[in-house]
Amino acid sequence: MNAITMLTDDHQKLRPFLRKLAQSCHEQSEQEVNTALDMAKAALTGELDRHIDLEDTLVFPLLAQSIGSEMVQTFIDDHRQIQSIRDQLYSADSLMRRSLTLALDGMLQDHLDREENMLFPAAESQMAPETLELEPNEHIMPPDNDKGP
């Protein structure tokens, strides 16, 4: 399967979690926000980390060869910042979780948009399609992921 397609599919699976978490921060009590975060933990930890690992170790090195390491490094740096905010979020006290959730949502949404609108199109225009092919088992987020808020 095409790596860009797989990564974009993963993004589309993550976006509903982000929308629900941001919505809960604006509309719900601290306890409800904490419950939503607990329900989304698998998606925001293990699944997100596996997705980031796929990008950082398999896809981004290929992209760096074709479109330049500077452009790709920006996205790798984003990954470290996203993981840092996420880790702070899950270790924060209840009062800080709301602001950290909104910060994570903003950072992730911006990152996903820039990958889909800048990085991936640049890769597709510069790379041969067969270069972007990955094995089906390298897809990270499960197709029927129903965990979440």
Secondary structure as the mmCIF struct_conf table of DSSP 4:
data_model
#
loop_
_struct_conf.conf_type_id
_struct_conf.id
_struct_conf.beg_label_comp_id
_struct_conf.beg_label_asym_id
_struct_conf.beg_label_seq_id
_struct_conf.end_label_comp_id
_struct_conf.end_label_asym_id
_struct_conf.end_label_seq_id
STRN STRN1 ASN A 2 ASN A 2
HELX_RH_AL_P HELX_RH_AL_P1 ALA A 3 GLU A 27
BEND BEND1 GLN A 28 GLN A 28
HELX_RH_AL_P HELX_RH_AL_P2 GLU A 30 ALA A 42
HELX_RH_PI_P HELX_RH_PI_P1 ALA A 43 GLU A 47
HELX_RH_AL_P HELX_RH_AL_P3 LEU A 48 LEU A 54
HELX_RH_PI_P HELX_RH_PI_P2 GLU A 55 VAL A 59
HELX_RH_AL_P HELX_RH_AL_P4 PHE A 60 ILE A 67
HELX_RH_AL_P HELX_RH_AL_P5 SER A 69 SER A 91
BEND BEND2 ALA A 92 ALA A 92
HELX_RH_AL_P HELX_RH_AL_P6 SER A 94 ARG A 114
HELX_RH_PI_P HELX_RH_PI_P3 GLU A 115 LEU A 119
HELX_RH_AL_P HELX_RH_AL_P7 PHE A 120 GLN A 126
BEND BEND3 MET A 127 MET A 127
HELX_RH_3T_P HELX_RH_3T_P1 PRO A 129 LEU A 132
STRN STRN2 GLU A 133 GLU A 133
HELX_RH_3T_P HELX_RH_3T_P2 PRO A 136 GLU A 138
BEND BEND4 MET A 141 MET A 141
TURN_TY1_P TURN_TY1_P1 PRO A 143 ASP A 144
#
